[in-house]
């Protein structure tokens, strides 16, 4: 996942980590860990990625770049 890209998209759309954490039904600290931690098991699951994409109004290409390009 491209954390820098996600942070930039959030900033442009005025959406905070707290906003997305609430949308995903997870704690803000958990969201922050998933955003910044590279350890296995701390990444966003598919349903969370879809919800993030919908909240940020991302195209399929943007989703691919965000979650699959390194």
N, C-alpha and C positions, 0 to 999 in steps of 0.2 A: 504494500500500500504506500502511496505517495502522501506522507503526512503533511509536507509543505504545501502541496497542491490543495489538500483538504482544508488546511488552515486559511489559505488564500481565498478559496471559494466561500468559506464561512464568513470571512472578514468582508468580502464584497457584498454578501447578501445580509450582513448584519445579524448573523446567527451565531450564538455563543455555544461553547461546549456544554454549558448548562441546558440550553435549549434543546440540543440534540440528545443529550443524556435523558432528559425528561421524555422526549419523543420515543426513545428506544426503551424506556422503562428501566434504565440502569442508573446507578449512582454517578455523579459527576467525576469522582475519582476513578471509577472503573472506565468511564469514557476516556479520560485523560491517559490512563495506562494503555488502553487499546490504541490510542492515537500515537503514543510515543514509544511504547515498548516493543521490541523486536522478538521477544521470546515466544516460542510456540505456545499456543493456548491463549494468547492475549490479543489475537486479531479479531476483527469484526466478522461475525458470521454472515451468511448470505442474506438472511432476512434483515439484519441490521444494515448491511450495505444497500439493500433495496430501499429501506426507509430513509437512509441518508441521501441517496440519489433523488428520491421523490421530494424530500424537504428542500434540497438545494436546486431542484428542477434541472437535473443533469441529463444530458443526452446519453444514448448508449455508448458513443465514442468517449465521452467524458468519463463515464463509469469505468470503461475498460482502462483508460489511462490512469484513473485514480486508484483503482483496486488491483490492477494486474501489471502495469508497467513499473519497472523499478528504475 
